[in-house]
Amino acid sequence: MCGRFQLSVKGKHISERYSVEVFDDIYNPNYNCAPSQNLPIITNINPTKLSYFKWGLIPFWAKDPKVGFRNINARAETILEKPSFRHSFNKRRCIIPANGFYEWRQDSDKTPYRIFLKTENVFSMAGIWDTWKDAENKEFNTFSILTTVATEKIKIIHNRMPVILRPDIEKEWLSDLPGDKLQAYIKSYDAKKLEFYPVSKRINSPKHNDPDLIIPESVQQSKLF
């Protein structure tokens, strides 16, 4: 799964990377992006502006908004089979900019790791979004991050990882193409470009949000293999 990520670059870097409008009075670097937070994304209906949606997708037809807590991720392999995600995958796709994400090693220590692309400062995670209205017709915009089977390199930490889009297919992801035409793109990213290192368990709490969160921690390499 993907339960935390990092977007800590300056707003101008996002603007240059995606050719989008970024308002510096709204955008703030975030070292610990967590579910239920309003976070910057780029949607297919507004691809030239950075929008802020809540992480945890609530389908437009949902009766209970609490479903969003279960929908922070959408499995790419079954996305067209799930009622919660199928409509959004076909009609409401988005890009979630990041310069790192975190996974917890599946062992007794549950050591958190920062995973990033050594070739790119900012990369795109594939996402879907939706708009839900409450009884008073107030709108809530939410999103979910697509996940896929982890690469062999990442599997030593976790068996899932977010879908990372290649830069050359980002425009297609935000296009009007139906979801089934894009399934070939939602697979594991080139493992050679992924790097990782352990970080402090302070990342476990969303209350912590500072540059110290991405400082490498010392962990015996023998524990990984």
Secondary structure as the mmCIF struct_conf table of DSSP 4:
data_model
#
loop_
_struct_conf.conf_type_id
_struct_conf.id
_struct_conf.beg_label_comp_id
_struct_conf.beg_label_asym_id
_struct_conf.beg_label_seq_id
_struct_conf.end_label_comp_id
_struct_conf.end_label_asym_id
_struct_conf.end_label_seq_id
STRN STRN1 ARG A 4 LEU A 7
BEND BEND1 VAL A 9 VAL A 9
HELX_RH_AL_P HELX_RH_AL_P1 GLY A 11 TYR A 18
TURN_TY1_P TURN_TY1_P1 SER A 19 SER A 19
STRN STRN2 GLU A 21 GLU A 21
TURN_TY1_P TURN_TY1_P2 ASP A 24 ILE A 26
STRN STRN3 ASN A 30 CYS A 33
TURN_TY1_P TURN_TY1_P3 PRO A 35 SER A 36
BEND BEND2 GLN A 37 GLN A 37
STRN STRN4 ASN A 38 THR A 43
BEND BEND3 ASN A 44 ASN A 46
TURN_TY1_P TURN_TY1_P4 PRO A 47 THR A 48
STRN STRN5 LYS A 49 LYS A 49
STRN STRN6 SER A 51 TRP A 55
BEND BEND4 GLY A 56 GLY A 56
TURN_TY1_P TURN_TY1_P5 PHE A 60 TRP A 61
BEND BEND5 LYS A 63 LYS A 63
HELX_RH_3T_P HELX_RH_3T_P1 PRO A 65 ARG A 70
BEND BEND6 ILE A 72 ILE A 72
STRN STRN7 ASN A 73 ARG A 75
HELX_RH_3T_P HELX_RH_3T_P2 ALA A 76 THR A 78
TURN_TY1_P TURN_TY1_P6 ILE A 79 GLU A 81
HELX_RH_AL_P HELX_RH_AL_P2 PRO A 83 LYS A 91
STRN STRN8 ARG A 93 ALA A 98
BEND BEND7 ASN A 99 ASN A 99
STRN STRN9 GLY A 100 TRP A 104
BEND BEND8 GLN A 106 ASP A 109
STRN STRN10 PRO A 112 LEU A 117
TURN_TY1_P TURN_TY1_P7 LYS A 118 THR A 119
BEND BEND9 ASN A 121 VAL A 122
STRN STRN11 PHE A 123 LYS A 133
TURN_TY1_P TURN_TY1_P8 ALA A 135 GLU A 136
STRN STRN12 GLU A 139 VAL A 149
HELX_LH_PP_P HELX_LH_PP_P1 ALA A 150 THR A 151
TURN_TY1_P TURN_TY1_P9 GLU A 152 ILE A 157
BEND BEND10 ASN A 159 ASN A 159
STRN STRN13 ARG A 160 PRO A 162
STRN STRN14 ILE A 164 LEU A 165
HELX_RH_3T_P HELX_RH_3T_P3 PRO A 167 ILE A 169
HELX_RH_AL_P HELX_RH_AL_P3 GLU A 170 TRP A 173
TURN_TY1_P TURN_TY1_P10 LEU A 174 LEU A 174
BEND BEND11 SER A 175 ASP A 176
HELX_RH_3T_P HELX_RH_3T_P4 GLY A 179 LYS A 181
BEND BEND12 LEU A 182 LEU A 182
HELX_RH_3T_P HELX_RH_3T_P5 GLN A 183 TYR A 185
BEND BEND13 ILE A 186 LYS A 187
HELX_RH_3T_P HELX_RH_3T_P6 ALA A 191 LYS A 193
STRN STRN15 LEU A 194 PRO A 198
HELX_RH_3T_P HELX_RH_3T_P7 LYS A 201 ASN A 204
BEND BEND14 SER A 205 SER A 205
TURN_TY1_P TURN_TY1_P11 PRO A 206 LYS A 207
BEND BEND15 ASP A 210 ASP A 210
HELX_RH_3T_P HELX_RH_3T_P8 PRO A 211 ILE A 214
BEND BEND16 ILE A 215 ILE A 215
HELX_LH_PP_P HELX_LH_PP_P2 PRO A 216 SER A 218
HELX_RH_3T_P HELX_RH_3T_P9 GLN A 221 LEU A 224
#
